[in-house]
Amino acid sequence: DTGVSQDPRHKITKRGQNVTFRCDPISEHNRLYWYRQTLGQGPEFLTYFQNEAQLEKSRLLSDRFSAERPKGSFSTLEIQRTEQGDSAMYLCASSWTTNTGELFFGEGSRLTVL
Amino acid sequence: GDSVTQMEGPVTLSEEACLTINCTYTATGYPSLFWYVQYPGEGLQLLLKATKADDKGSNKGFEATYRKETTSFHLEKGSVQVSDSAVYFCALSDNTNAGKSTFGDGTTLTVKP
């Protein structure tokens, strides 16, 4: 395991459809984060897990978004009834509890909603 | 809440020129500060970090000093190379909030030969 992996890398969908993204963190990391990045902006925090517990959700995360990390390993981010405004790059990052906030990012999953 | 403001880009330099990308922050606690870099087609990766006031982070010829009095963390390099062309993000991590990070909007650097 050499890093954080995300799947799929690209997803094109029609408005109203549901999409799911998967993230596999670095194996020894117990924290997992989801961020969203739009063109010309920095990553915006969506939610994070410590082990399997979801400890914080941003106000950006509407009711159409749900994230899980069922066994404290991989995580999924689901967007229901997608809207054009959901088009963005969804980034996953992981870290371990005792570090100083350094995040290890995957390459992201780009969502385009038509 | 926490925020990070960084120098707007894009920045275009000739090879071997000096680089400074300004970054200032607002935080309620005592954050750790970071510069991340995103090369074309790749994910964000940590470039350097500083965890307390007056610390200097350095890597690959880049440096940044944590200045608490001016709430700044400017990125500098004395001689840039074409391979430094990338997007640079300044970020802070609130050490009281499980390492959640706040990012600036990024500065695109292009270095021409």
Interface residues (C-beta under 8 A of the other chain):
Chain A: V4 R31 Y33 G40 Q41 G42 P43 E44 F45 Y48 Q50 L55 E56 L91 A93 S95 N99 T100 G101 E102 L103 F104 F105 G106 E107 G108
Chain B: V4 P31 S32 F34 Y36 E42 G43 L44 Q45 L46 K49 T51 F89 A91 S93 D94 N95 N97 A98 G99 K100 S101 T102 F103 G104 D105 G106
